[in-house]
């Protein structure tokens, strides 16, 4: 059956007056098929294999505490700012692993892929509302490298729409940015910066680990 620590799930689809619901069931092997929890694969979220081993266990204690507060909802908005190569994407992937292990419902995107999917949605359907609503309502959202793309009015307004909804609904949102903390307002605008600063903003410093040929930790 595989790793005994993996949780097993089965599902029964049943009808009611209000429609169809999915009901979780356990220990019903005779009647229902069982499925092992899928192993974490960073590539499925659009991140490179180099981050497959990312794990919060190697993060500084302060970072681990910040992530624990974020997952618990004590600090719904968490932003990590810093220059290129200091480990921001590593932190994203490590946090994804943590959410996966906790069976949390989450979406994680780097900003380039985020924008590409919006453009495709706009081209195919004439609007982005359905896709954007999925990202608005997911339990946990991770966005990597905010501010790394050219800033346009449309991108700012779209990002504000997403961030404002999640801010007003107190939905856990983790953002990384290569924009320095003191430059967030200038680059992303007052309205986005205000919502980010309503949570916790961490400024990370250090050498570019890619240039130093060090492991991202």
FILUMZA-361228 format. One record per residue (C-alpha): x, y negated, z negated. Coordinates in nm, 3 decimals. Example, Ala and Ser with C-alpha at 12.3 -4.5 7.8 and 13.67 -1.06 7.14 Angstrom:
LOZA      c1      c2      c3
LOZA   1.230   0.450  -0.780
LOZA   1.367   0.106  -0.714
***
This chain:
LOZA      c1      c2      c3
LOZA   0.000   0.000   0.000
LOZA   0.304  -0.225  -0.018
LOZA   0.419  -0.456  -0.295
LOZA   0.207  -0.379  -0.607
LOZA   0.225  -0.745  -0.708
LOZA   0.033  -0.849  -0.398
LOZA  -0.333  -0.914  -0.466
LOZA  -0.587  -0.713  -0.269
LOZA  -0.900  -0.863  -0.127
LOZA  -1.213  -0.744   0.044
LOZA  -1.510  -0.942   0.159
LOZA  -1.881  -0.876   0.194
LOZA  -2.084  -1.092   0.430
LOZA  -2.442  -1.121   0.315
LOZA  -2.744  -1.337   0.395
LOZA  -2.962  -1.560   0.184
LOZA  -3.228  -1.822   0.241
LOZA  -2.955  -2.086   0.262
LOZA  -2.756  -1.901   0.527
LOZA  -2.453  -1.675   0.520
LOZA  -2.193  -1.666   0.249
LOZA  -1.869  -1.479   0.198
LOZA  -1.849  -1.303  -0.135
LOZA  -1.516  -1.173  -0.268
LOZA  -1.516  -0.815  -0.395
LOZA  -1.247  -0.609  -0.562
LOZA  -1.191  -0.239  -0.635
LOZA  -1.442  -0.118  -0.376
LOZA  -1.207   0.091  -0.163
LOZA  -1.468   0.352  -0.082
LOZA  -1.700   0.105   0.091
LOZA  -1.493  -0.199   0.188
LOZA  -1.158  -0.232   0.367
LOZA  -0.875  -0.385   0.168
LOZA  -0.628  -0.643   0.296
LOZA  -0.289  -0.722   0.153
LOZA  -0.206  -1.084   0.095
LOZA  -0.013  -1.207   0.399
LOZA   0.356  -1.280   0.342
LOZA   0.463  -1.643   0.356
LOZA   0.603  -1.740   0.697
LOZA   0.726  -2.097   0.732
LOZA   0.718  -2.077   1.113
LOZA   0.339  -2.049   1.110
LOZA   0.328  -2.407   0.983
LOZA   0.558  -2.540   1.254
LOZA   0.877  -2.551   1.046
LOZA   1.207  -2.389   1.145
LOZA   1.331  -2.053   1.018
LOZA   1.616  -2.228   0.838
LOZA   1.359  -2.325   0.573
LOZA   1.217  -1.974   0.526
LOZA   1.406  -1.924   0.200
LOZA   1.304  -2.263   0.055
LOZA   1.204  -2.224  -0.307
LOZA   1.131  -2.470  -0.587
LOZA   1.343  -2.266  -0.825
LOZA   1.651  -2.438  -0.681
LOZA   1.502  -2.788  -0.711
LOZA   1.603  -3.028  -0.991
LOZA   1.388  -3.006  -1.302
LOZA   1.236  -3.351  -1.242
LOZA   1.122  -3.251  -0.893
LOZA   0.973  -2.924  -1.020
LOZA   0.784  -3.115  -1.290
LOZA   0.652  -3.364  -1.033
LOZA   0.529  -3.079  -0.812
LOZA   0.364  -2.902  -1.107
LOZA   0.180  -3.223  -1.194
LOZA   0.075  -3.258  -0.829
LOZA  -0.057  -2.902  -0.801
LOZA  -0.251  -2.938  -1.127
LOZA  -0.410  -3.261  -1.003
LOZA  -0.252  -3.473  -1.277
LOZA  -0.080  -3.678  -1.003
LOZA  -0.290  -3.637  -0.686
LOZA  -0.068  -3.857  -0.466
LOZA   0.302  -3.777  -0.455
LOZA   0.547  -3.939  -0.212
LOZA   0.915  -3.848  -0.167
LOZA   1.125  -4.116   0.007
LOZA   1.484  -4.088   0.120
LOZA   1.725  -4.096   0.410
LOZA   1.778  -3.821   0.666
LOZA   1.922  -3.487   0.561
LOZA   1.876  -3.502   0.183
LOZA   1.626  -3.215   0.165
LOZA   1.278  -3.366   0.205
LOZA   1.160  -3.104   0.454
LOZA   1.313  -2.835   0.234
LOZA   1.096  -2.962  -0.050
LOZA   0.788  -2.946   0.175
LOZA   0.856  -2.585   0.265
LOZA   0.934  -2.490  -0.094
LOZA   0.607  -2.648  -0.202
LOZA   0.423  -2.460   0.073
LOZA   0.564  -2.135  -0.064
LOZA   0.445  -2.227  -0.412
LOZA   0.092  -2.304  -0.289
LOZA   0.089  -1.981  -0.089
LOZA   0.193  -1.780  -0.395
LOZA  -0.084  -1.947  -0.596
LOZA  -0.342  -1.866  -0.324
LOZA  -0.416  -2.235  -0.271
LOZA  -0.590  -2.369   0.039
LOZA  -0.352  -2.609   0.211
LOZA  -0.244  -2.763   0.542
LOZA   0.111  -2.873   0.610
LOZA   0.230  -3.073   0.913
LOZA   0.528  -3.276   1.015
LOZA   0.414  -3.612   1.146
LOZA   0.519  -3.538   1.505
LOZA   0.302  -3.226   1.519
LOZA   0.023  -3.408   1.337
LOZA   0.011  -3.675   1.608
LOZA   0.045  -3.423   1.892
LOZA  -0.258  -3.230   1.768
LOZA  -0.459  -3.550   1.738
LOZA  -0.372  -3.649   2.096
LOZA  -0.478  -3.306   2.224
LOZA  -0.803  -3.330   2.028
LOZA  -0.871  -3.674   2.174
LOZA  -0.798  -3.552   2.527
LOZA  -1.010  -3.237   2.500
LOZA  -1.308  -3.372   2.307
LOZA  -1.300  -3.748   2.347
LOZA  -1.257  -3.804   1.974
LOZA  -1.051  -3.684   1.677
LOZA  -1.319  -3.676   1.409
LOZA  -1.362  -3.299   1.374
LOZA  -0.992  -3.227   1.341
LOZA  -0.929  -3.524   1.115
LOZA  -1.214  -3.417   0.888
LOZA  -1.048  -3.078   0.838
LOZA  -0.733  -3.252   0.717
LOZA  -0.934  -3.492   0.504
LOZA  -1.115  -3.218   0.317
LOZA  -0.855  -2.947   0.272
LOZA  -0.766  -2.887  -0.094
LOZA  -0.396  -2.967  -0.054
LOZA  -0.230  -3.163   0.226
LOZA   0.143  -3.193   0.299
LOZA   0.272  -3.443   0.557
LOZA   0.643  -3.450   0.637
LOZA   0.842  -3.744   0.781
LOZA   0.581  -4.019   0.773
LOZA   0.725  -4.327   0.942
LOZA   0.969  -4.136   1.162
LOZA   0.765  -4.205   1.476
LOZA   0.706  -4.539   1.645
LOZA   0.445  -4.733   1.451
LOZA   0.137  -4.836   1.650
LOZA  -0.193  -4.987   1.541
LOZA  -0.376  -4.665   1.632
LOZA  -0.139  -4.449   1.431
LOZA  -0.158  -4.679   1.129
LOZA  -0.540  -4.690   1.139
LOZA  -0.564  -4.313   1.181
LOZA  -0.325  -4.249   0.895
LOZA  -0.508  -4.501   0.678
LOZA  -0.837  -4.326   0.749
LOZA  -0.690  -3.995   0.635
LOZA  -0.502  -4.128   0.333
LOZA  -0.786  -4.349   0.215
LOZA  -1.033  -4.060   0.219
LOZA  -0.803  -3.833   0.023
LOZA  -0.713  -4.113  -0.217
LOZA  -1.079  -4.197  -0.288
LOZA  -1.169  -3.829  -0.331
LOZA  -0.863  -3.762  -0.553
LOZA  -0.742  -3.479  -0.330
LOZA  -0.378  -3.371  -0.379
LOZA  -0.161  -3.516  -0.101
LOZA   0.218  -3.486  -0.072
LOZA   0.403  -3.707   0.175
LOZA   0.769  -3.736   0.262
LOZA   0.917  -4.033   0.443
LOZA   1.256  -4.151   0.563
LOZA   1.130  -4.503   0.493
LOZA   1.286  -4.630   0.173
LOZA   1.052  -4.701  -0.116
LOZA   1.104  -5.076  -0.101
LOZA   1.030  -5.075   0.276
LOZA   0.704  -4.878   0.271
LOZA   0.485  -5.189   0.271
LOZA   0.671  -5.347   0.562
LOZA   0.675  -5.034   0.782
LOZA   0.340  -4.871   0.700
LOZA   0.139  -5.175   0.599
LOZA  -0.005  -5.300   0.272
LOZA  -0.312  -5.076   0.273
LOZA  -0.126  -4.748   0.312
LOZA   0.156  -4.850   0.078
LOZA  -0.096  -4.953  -0.189
LOZA  -0.253  -4.606  -0.192
LOZA   0.084  -4.432  -0.200
LOZA   0.198  -4.646  -0.491
LOZA  -0.122  -4.562  -0.680
LOZA   0.036  -4.221  -0.728
LOZA   0.399  -4.132  -0.789
LOZA   0.672  -4.239  -0.546
LOZA   1.011  -4.070  -0.586
LOZA   1.324  -4.217  -0.429
LOZA   1.579  -3.948  -0.345
LOZA   1.942  -4.024  -0.269
LOZA   2.238  -3.820  -0.156
LOZA   2.456  -3.716   0.135
LOZA   2.324  -3.586   0.467
LOZA   2.357  -3.213   0.400
LOZA   2.341  -3.131   0.768
LOZA   2.656  -3.332   0.836
LOZA   2.824  -3.175   0.537
LOZA   2.718  -2.829   0.664
LOZA   2.571  -2.755   0.323
LOZA   2.261  -2.555   0.246
LOZA   1.951  -2.772   0.197
LOZA   1.886  -2.761  -0.175
***
